[in-house]
Amino acid sequence: MADGLGKPTAITEFIILGFGDLPDLKILLFLIFQVIYMATVAGNILIMVLIVADQHLHTPMYFFLGNLSCLETCYTSTILPRLLASLLTGDRTISASGCIIQMYFFGSLVCTECYLLAVMSYDRYLAICKPLHYSTLMNIRFCLHLAAGSWLNGCFAVFLSQLIFCGPYEIDHFYCDCIPRMELSCSDTYLVILLAFIIACVFTLPPFVLTLTSYVYIIATILRISSTTRRQKAFSTCSSHLIVVTIFYGSIMIVYLLPKHDTLRDLNKVLSLCYTVLTPLVNPLIYSLRNREVKEALCKAVSKYVAFTKTCRNSNRITA
């Protein structure tokens, strides 16, 4: 901690202010985030199980969707369990090492999601714009390389620096975000911010440009299709992914491009919930409700489960 003169000393923990001092709303917020976390994990795990179990979903598009669901499960697990514990116990402290670990995993998973979304948009580009060459270009080996490359790029994309802190040690956010943490430093952060900005551009701008370019070609190709039925069918194959991309990139851009005024801090927190909590929650809903093949796989799984339970009941009655 800091001494009376505000000199830099060894820091052992930070205080996560979260959503402020709201004792009357703690239980309500805990229940809301608990339901969201359980629904997010259950929904994404269900998507992964369906993709593995159903042979009809063993295609490149669903392979990448399975990777995205796995990432979303890890992604939300870096933030919500700590937030839930804080709301339940009232302990808002986090160790300095715990803060760095949370920052690293959150940052690497955000970057991985950027690359996975770019890979998925490229997959849709090949399927719609190059249908005759799709199976040849998007083979199993290439899919594995794209998925592995997305995860590896995320691991190397995070820049962590040693900063000097003089106090106070209160991070005005609901998780250890890099910008609120830098604002607490009493050292010169100009070079750190510049380097972080350069690294962020190097690792996140290329997948964003690839995603944007892919959808420019996809939309141009769809508009050239004369048949209305074929045009709707082509658009339906990428509409779910386009919704997810819009929510993810839209919320991130608004959060990090908003002016850093004190009056906008609460709005910043609310918007941060969009890509940290809302996106992992709605992904399974978007892909299941808007995707015929996923709905069919889910119906098959439910019917098999019902048939299995009936068989077990009948066998128990016979033995009884």
Steps between C-alpha positions, in 0.01 A plus 500: 500500500602867493646693791374837625705690240352302212834343410497182290506182708456130429134434419339171598134552408248718319142584585247435223228761547259314274159665476550717806374472854148360447422280802129476416572371148782256578275194531304594189819556297642174631191304391494669158867433427475148644215414262688662210818306579320165532305562178816605314702196607210256446412646158854498365573151636176379337615643166835318534332170593259523205784570256702204627203259519318578173671385180311756294679779689850371420568783255751789508233754598394300807858409584578870536171555686607233749828685551309824551270338758803362686659845494181668626486257793859585597443868422209551736668282766788748531266774625166381636615256776713775658213749466254253655733433794537875557122556497438207733772562759546876467876451460602723209876450530707311245868420530744676269597168342133401468429828324783442252386141436144617435625773266715253308232235447231758422722679248621181333146361470371828351775485239428132434134585444599767247693239301231232532234741376728589208555131422125436512433794267767368259332158513166660405676697224633180344165322538301780331750657260705190409254210541664275241840520670371505859553134589848504348616822665336451841634151569553346845868587517440863407218526757729368774772747402255793505359404840843437654632826355211694654569359847877550472466860378285574802763360736772730363287812456494623860755755620552524877724766652637579845338822620565703814199572720477759776135458597210493515472143375135506396422378147175664389370201306349157566816316387871574456496696177828641370390863457354555851810327640733730305309803629608405855870507414713792618774421247515632144265276302539670161736239355304216660173623350667555161650151498172346612319688223750380236473138618119523507499632142743234379300213650139622468492723190588224246216265610257793506600604147474138382153469654387827345644413158344153505155642565540766231561221246225282652237775482607595147471136391159455664363814335603363158290185550187531285283248685338636817490154657868436435587849625314441827660156541849642444443783747358262763830307509690807623234713673561344844874565477441855376281576805769369737773700323291819516429464875862412582683764297230764547510486879882489516536800269247706698667415833858576397420800278280677754661805662645407838290740708384427854139551393531218244661242732169337595394491134837343417437223753153430363631484141788278614237248609400466133823330388600341833161358605236552229697364201588163662136469616328574169738303276333162570155659467584667168658190347230263627189708430614620157663178380287216368773234527573581865128490583467164327801363690350627826164339424673169422696516823185575702303217333785255564514608864122458538514156335789401728316607816186310389710188440657531845157540664358198315798285593466604867130408497575158351770422756274623781 
